[in-house]
């Protein structure tokens, strides 16, 4: 169990105020992990495991495969922790970017093409349902509120890319929009989300 | 070209590029300070999206991961000269870190697995102190037939770089640089096989080896042949 007084994964974590450090000790935990400190690694897992698993489950429908990818992510964190530079980024960002990339790669490379086609067809016919489902399940009030502030096309583009793992040409096809429009909507959507969440650039 | 690449910033932040475009965009980032700044904010935003869907993992997963880690050896600072990039330009760290992780998995021939430390014998007392320090950390890297071994001791505030069999560079020379927050400082010339002591490395994040005109340069004039993180 985490010994940190900070919020724990699994609880609906209150989002920290803008500008404050959401998890002051995560960077330190990752630095210690790089030195082979297995307790620091365990504590890092306790803090970030829920986010990594949740993201993997969102992207990869198969729960067993999502757990496998979660394990791969954390082993990669363990192996390559020495590459993390606390002066140049946050541990949480480092781990979650890695997790998203790994999960997306798993979708794109591991899953049978037929699975993908099925999902694709299904989403293609009914993408509104997918987007709604994602939003309804979002635990985080602020994220949900900010998602509601997007235009429909922005929201769908962001959802299908980040939570669906689709490339932007796939998103364009699903939404029956042209590529340039989709790229723009993704960027605009991120700008609006960023400003709504008060993320410091 | 770069305008076109720049339009990929949204898809890139959302992980919606294929591998080729991802790499193209990362190259573009090297030369675009404003995108790096915008991207930092976008990535921080996607992190929030990721956290928003957190789910309590089963207890067995924790046990499994910790057990697997206990049996997995860790990489020490390793060669990261995977894609030439201008060292003096400061990349957003998270992108650099993520890119390196992926590149290390995908680019053959550069990243060497660790080799047993061989007979790096101390010839000077400085070198000896570093090599025998209780907190000395050594990493080994292979670049073709050449090998590099970097030993870093925080307590000695110094590093020792041992290189072996670097390819001859005719009328040029190898030069070693330390990198602090994107600022490169010369740490002297290096022979094709050499043992180099560098003191006062507090704050140094990386060392880099470049090929320079005979006699060395005040600042790097070429892309590094190798970099190693401290």
Contacts between the chains, C-beta under 8 A, distances in Angstrom:
chain1	res1	chain2	res2	distance
A	9	B	54	5.6
A	9	B	56	6.9
A	9	B	57	8.0
A	10	B	54	7.1
A	10	B	55	7.8
A	10	B	56	3.9
A	13	B	51	6.8
A	13	B	54	7.2
A	15	B	48	7.4
A	34	B	74	7.2
A	36	B	74	6.0
A	38	B	66	7.0
A	38	B	69	6.6
A	38	B	70	6.5
A	41	B	66	7.4
A	41	B	69	6.0
A	42	B	62	7.7
A	42	B	66	5.7
A	45	B	62	6.2
A	45	B	65	6.1
A	45	B	66	7.2
A	46	B	62	7.7
A	49	B	57	4.9
A	49	B	61	7.3
A	49	B	62	6.7
A	49	B	65	7.8
A	50	B	54	4.0
A	50	B	55	6.0
A	50	B	56	5.7
A	50	B	57	6.1
A	51	B	50	5.5
A	51	B	51	4.9
A	51	B	53	7.9
A	51	B	54	4.6
A	53	B	54	7.6
A	53	B	55	5.5
A	53	B	57	4.4
A	53	B	61	7.2
A	54	B	50	7.5
A	54	B	53	4.2
A	54	B	54	4.2
A	54	B	55	4.0
A	55	B	50	4.6
A	55	B	53	6.0
A	57	B	53	7.7
A	57	B	55	5.9
A	58	B	53	4.9
A	67	B	57	7.4
A	67	B	58	7.4
A	67	B	61	5.4
A	70	B	57	6.9
A	70	B	61	6.5
A	70	B	65	7.6
A	71	B	61	6.9
A	71	B	64	6.2
A	71	B	65	5.2
A	71	B	68	6.5
A	74	B	65	4.8
A	74	B	69	7.2
A	75	B	65	7.1
A	75	B	68	5.7
A	75	B	69	6.2
A	75	B	72	5.8
A	76	B	101	6.7
A	78	B	69	4.4
A	78	B	72	6.0
A	78	B	74	6.5
A	79	B	72	6.0
A	79	B	73	7.5
A	79	B	74	5.6
A	79	B	75	5.4
A	80	B	74	7.9
A	80	B	75	5.5
A	80	B	101	5.6
A	80	B	104	7.3
A	81	B	74	6.8
A	82	B	74	6.9
A	82	B	75	5.9
A	82	B	76	5.9
A	82	B	77	5.3
A	82	B	78	7.6
A	82	B	229	6.8
A	83	B	75	7.6
A	83	B	77	7.7
A	83	B	78	7.8
A	83	B	80	7.5
A	83	B	97	5.6
A	83	B	100	5.8
A	83	B	101	6.7
A	83	B	229	6.3
A	84	B	97	6.1
A	85	B	93	5.5
A	85	B	97	7.1
A	85	B	205	5.8
A	85	B	229	7.3
A	87	B	93	7.4
A	87	B	181	7.2
A	87	B	205	6.9
A	88	B	90	8.0
A	88	B	92	7.4
A	88	B	93	2.6
A	88	B	94	7.6
A	88	B	96	7.2
A	88	B	97	7.7
A	88	B	205	7.8
A	89	B	92	7.0
A	89	B	93	3.5
A	89	B	94	4.0
A	89	B	97	6.3
A	90	B	94	7.3
A	92	B	47	6.3
A	93	B	43	6.1
A	93	B	44	6.7
A	93	B	47	5.4
A	93	B	94	4.7
A	94	B	94	5.8
A	94	B	97	5.4
A	94	B	98	7.3
A	96	B	46	7.7
A	96	B	47	4.9
A	96	B	50	4.6
A	96	B	51	7.5
A	97	B	43	6.4
A	97	B	46	7.7
A	97	B	47	7.5
A	97	B	94	5.8
A	97	B	97	8.0
A	97	B	98	4.9
A	98	B	98	6.1
A	98	B	101	6.2
A	99	B	50	7.1
A	100	B	15	5.0
A	100	B	46	7.1
A	100	B	50	6.4
A	101	B	15	6.1
A	101	B	98	6.5
A	101	B	102	6.7
A	104	B	15	5.0
A	108	B	18	8.0
A	137	B	53	7.1
A	138	B	52	5.0
A	138	B	53	6.6
A	139	B	52	6.0
A	139	B	53	7.0
A	139	B	54	6.9
A	140	B	48	7.4
A	140	B	51	6.8
A	140	B	52	3.6
A	142	B	48	7.8
A	143	B	48	5.9
A	143	B	49	6.3
A	143	B	52	4.0
A	144	B	52	7.6
A	158	B	14	6.4
A	158	B	49	7.8
A	161	B	11	6.7
A	161	B	14	3.9
A	161	B	15	6.7
A	161	B	16	3.8
A	162	B	14	4.7
A	162	B	15	6.5
A	162	B	16	7.8
A	162	B	46	6.0
A	162	B	49	5.5
A	163	B	49	7.4
A	163	B	53	7.2
A	165	B	15	7.3
A	166	B	16	6.5
A	167	B	11	7.5
A	167	B	16	5.2
A	167	B	17	6.6
A	167	B	18	5.6
A	168	B	10	7.9
A	168	B	11	4.1
A	168	B	14	8.0
A	168	B	16	4.4
A	168	B	17	7.1
A	171	B	16	6.6
A	180	B	7	7.3
A	182	B	11	7.8
A	183	B	7	5.0
A	183	B	8	6.6
A	183	B	10	5.8
A	183	B	11	5.8
A	184	B	7	7.4
A	184	B	10	7.4
A	185	B	10	7.6
A	186	B	10	3.2
A	186	B	11	5.5
A	186	B	13	7.8
A	186	B	14	5.8
A	186	B	16	6.9
A	187	B	7	7.7
A	187	B	9	5.9
A	187	B	10	3.3
A	187	B	42	8.0
A	188	B	10	7.6
A	189	B	10	7.3
A	190	B	10	5.6
A	190	B	13	5.9
A	190	B	14	7.3
A	190	B	41	8.0
A	190	B	42	4.6
A	190	B	45	5.6
A	190	B	46	7.7
A	193	B	45	5.0
A	193	B	48	7.8
A	193	B	49	7.7
A	194	B	41	4.9
A	194	B	42	6.5
A	194	B	44	7.3
A	194	B	45	4.4
A	197	B	45	6.2
A	197	B	48	5.5
A	199	B	41	5.6
A	199	B	44	4.5
A	199	B	45	5.1
A	199	B	48	6.8
A	200	B	41	7.3
A	200	B	44	7.2
A	201	B	37	6.1
A	201	B	38	7.0
A	201	B	40	5.8
A	201	B	41	3.5
A	201	B	44	7.7
